[in-house]
Amino acid sequence: MKFQQFYKKIIRNSKLFSYYWEKKYYKVRKEKNINEIIKTINKLDLYERKNIIHPKINRVIWIKNNLLNTFLFSPKTNKAIEKNDFYNNFLRTGDWDMYKKDLFPDYLKIENEIGSIGFRTIIQLFEEDIDFYNTDEYKALEGNMSERKIKNRFFKYKKLFEEIKKNSYKSQIELGESLKGRKIYDEIRIAIGRNGEFHYICSSGNHRLAIAKVLRIDEIPVIVDGIHKEFIKNTSQDLLTDINNALDKINLR
């Protein structure tokens, strides 16, 4: 793993992928082929996620917590959408943003999905005042993890809750942490619909989002994993610039 991180760092610092991506992007932008432009931006998204290009998309933003109330699901499987569904698919058309459900109570009630179990467990612990060994997460871990490790995990949840309660919600950048050395930090993940509405992507930050809801935190940091094409207003000759301008406009910080 350390070698892989080192290898990616070498690639990123060499700017080789960045050079070839920019060359391709300027070419399709000049040709004004919107479909190819979107494909090229989605390829950039994939490179950024793989940590081989320094981020060019301003995807880490702050939003109002009370505006994040829905999550996306697949109409085919009826399962919650995860971040992998947006890999190489950052800028999207179609009706995907119309398939949404409420966090309360719909996400809270989903059975046998790791993310929803974590979300529900925080609600059980800090809002319903249920003992940790009666929570859904404890029951899911029991027999698959040692009692010591389970207790340590729940101790960390309590510590995180108290820290956020005392010091408010901080981003991973503010905390000085990153995910496996990546430049894209691990935060609550969202997608933005055609009308600018925020939808939760059920992959990262389940516990943190639930804590933010229980404590009624005003503003939270998120990572934008996907955007509906109709949300972007083409005001320049550069779609990437328009994307960043749109994200900067809704960023509260």
WOCORKA-V258623 format. One record per backbone hydrogen bond with DSSP energy under -1.0 kcal/mol. NH is the residue of the N-H (numbers start at 1). CO is the residue of the C=O. If there is no record, write none. Layout:
NH | CO
NH | CO
This chain:
5 | 1
6 | 2
7 | 3
8 | 4
9 | 5
10 | 6
11 | 7
12 | 8
13 | 9
14 | 10
19 | 15
20 | 16
21 | 17
22 | 18
23 | 19
24 | 20
25 | 21
26 | 22
27 | 23
28 | 24
29 | 25
30 | 26
31 | 27
33 | 28
34 | 32
37 | 33
38 | 34
39 | 35
40 | 36
41 | 37
42 | 38
43 | 39
44 | 40
45 | 41
46 | 42
47 | 43
48 | 44
49 | 45
50 | 46
51 | 48
52 | 47
59 | 57
61 | 222
63 | 220
65 | 218
67 | 64
68 | 65
71 | 101
72 | 200
73 | 99
74 | 79
78 | 74
81 | 72
85 | 82
86 | 83
87 | 84
89 | 86
92 | 227
98 | 95
100 | 98
101 | 71
103 | 69
107 | 102
108 | 103
109 | 105
117 | 113
118 | 114
119 | 115
120 | 116
121 | 117
122 | 118
123 | 119
124 | 120
125 | 121
126 | 122
127 | 123
128 | 123
130 | 124
134 | 131
135 | 132
139 | 135
140 | 136
141 | 137
142 | 138
144 | 141
145 | 141
150 | 146
151 | 147
152 | 148
153 | 149
154 | 150
155 | 151
156 | 152
157 | 153
158 | 154
159 | 155
160 | 156
161 | 157
162 | 158
163 | 159
164 | 160
165 | 161
166 | 162
167 | 163
168 | 164
175 | 171
177 | 172
182 | 179
190 | 223
191 | 199
192 | 226
193 | 197
196 | 193
199 | 191
200 | 70
201 | 189
202 | 81
203 | 201
209 | 205
210 | 206
211 | 207
212 | 208
213 | 209
214 | 210
215 | 211
217 | 212
220 | 63
222 | 61
223 | 188
224 | 59
225 | 190
227 | 90
228 | 192
229 | 92
231 | 228
232 | 229
235 | 233
242 | 238
243 | 239
244 | 240
245 | 241
246 | 242
247 | 243
248 | 244
249 | 245
250 | 246
251 | 247
252 | 62
